[in-house]
Amino acid sequence: MALSSASGKCLRCGGCDFCQNLTKFRRFVLAYCKKVPKGKVTTYGAIAKAIDSHHRQSLGLRGGAAPRAVGSALKHNPFAPIVPCHRVVKSDFSIGGFSGSTGLFSCNVRRKIALLESEGMKFD
């Protein structure tokens, strides 16, 4: 399934039951994540800030979107790799978590690094 960045709905079906069960916030997170081009990264905070500035009222956010909420929304990304959540890193540009795992020795985090390296990213 492919998400529309404008509506956050599934482009294939226009709003399948699966997509309808995702919260509006999660749909926006996935849509913003899908915009990150191959070979580039963004941060959880940048996605939170974009959602806060563009969709705060429609989501009913009072305190603003939080980077941790973005990470939580990406934790179980049902659209990977179409929605490339591996391209989202921490605000200090360290790798962060992946598929609910954290730590550089986690096999999921090593997989995130391998995916980014396959797209041309370099790590020290």
C-alpha positions in Angstrom: 0.0 0.0 0.0 1.2 3.5 -0.8 0.3 6.5 1.4 -0.7 9.9 0.1 1.3 12.6 1.7 -1.6 15.0 1.5 -4.4 12.9 3.0 -2.5 10.1 4.8 -4.8 7.6 3.2 -4.0 4.5 1.2 -3.6 5.4 -2.5 -4.3 1.9 -3.6 -7.7 1.6 -2.1 -8.6 5.1 -0.9 -9.2 4.0 2.7 -9.1 0.3 3.3 -10.1 -1.2 6.7 -6.5 -1.6 7.7 -5.7 2.1 6.9 -8.8 3.2 8.6 -7.7 1.5 11.8 -4.5 3.6 11.9 -4.8 6.8 13.9 -4.8 10.1 12.0 -1.5 11.0 13.7 0.1 7.7 12.7 -1.1 8.2 9.1 0.5 11.6 9.0 3.8 10.2 10.5 3.9 7.5 7.8 3.1 10.0 5.1 6.0 12.4 6.2 8.3 9.5 6.5 7.5 8.4 3.0 8.8 11.8 1.7 12.3 11.2 2.9 14.4 10.4 -0.3 16.8 7.5 -0.7 20.2 8.4 0.6 18.9 11.0 3.1 17.7 11.0 6.7 15.4 13.1 8.8 14.9 13.1 12.6 12.0 12.1 14.8 11.9 15.7 16.0 11.7 17.1 12.4 8.7 14.9 11.6 7.1 15.9 14.9 7.7 19.6 14.2 6.3 19.3 10.6 3.2 17.6 11.9 2.8 20.1 14.7 3.0 23.1 12.3 0.8 21.7 9.5 -1.7 19.4 11.3 -1.9 20.6 14.9 -5.6 21.7 14.7 -6.8 18.8 12.6 -5.2 16.4 15.1 -6.4 18.3 18.2 -2.9 18.5 19.5 -2.6 20.8 22.6 1.0 20.4 23.5 2.4 19.6 20.1 3.6 16.4 18.5 6.5 14.8 20.4 9.5 13.0 18.8 8.8 10.0 21.0 5.3 9.8 19.7 6.7 9.7 16.2 9.1 6.9 17.1 6.2 5.0 18.7 4.2 5.5 15.5 7.1 4.1 13.4 7.8 1.3 15.8 5.6 -1.2 14.0 5.5 0.3 10.5 3.1 -1.9 8.5 4.2 -0.4 5.2 8.0 -1.0 5.3 9.9 -0.7 3.1 7.5 1.4 1.0 7.4 3.8 4.0 11.2 4.0 4.8 11.2 4.4 8.5 14.9 3.3 8.5 15.6 6.9 7.2 14.5 8.4 10.5 17.3 9.0 13.1 17.7 10.8 16.5 18.1 14.6 16.7 21.9 14.2 17.3 21.9 12.1 14.0 22.9 9.0 15.9 21.1 5.9 14.6 18.3 5.5 17.1 16.1 2.5 17.2 14.5 0.2 14.6 11.5 -2.1 14.8 11.2 -1.6 18.5 14.9 -2.3 19.3 17.6 0.0 20.4 21.3 -0.3 20.9 24.1 -0.7 18.2 24.3 -4.4 18.9 20.7 -5.1 18.3 20.1 -7.1 15.1 17.3 -4.8 14.1 19.5 -1.7 14.5 22.2 -3.4 12.5 19.6 -4.0 9.8 18.7 -0.3 9.8 22.4 0.6 9.4 22.7 -1.9 6.5 19.6 -0.5 4.8 21.0 3.1 5.1 24.4 1.9 3.8 22.8 0.2 0.8 21.3 3.6 0.0 24.7 5.3 0.1 24.9 6.6 3.7 28.3 6.5 5.4 28.9 5.8 9.0 32.1 6.3 11.1 
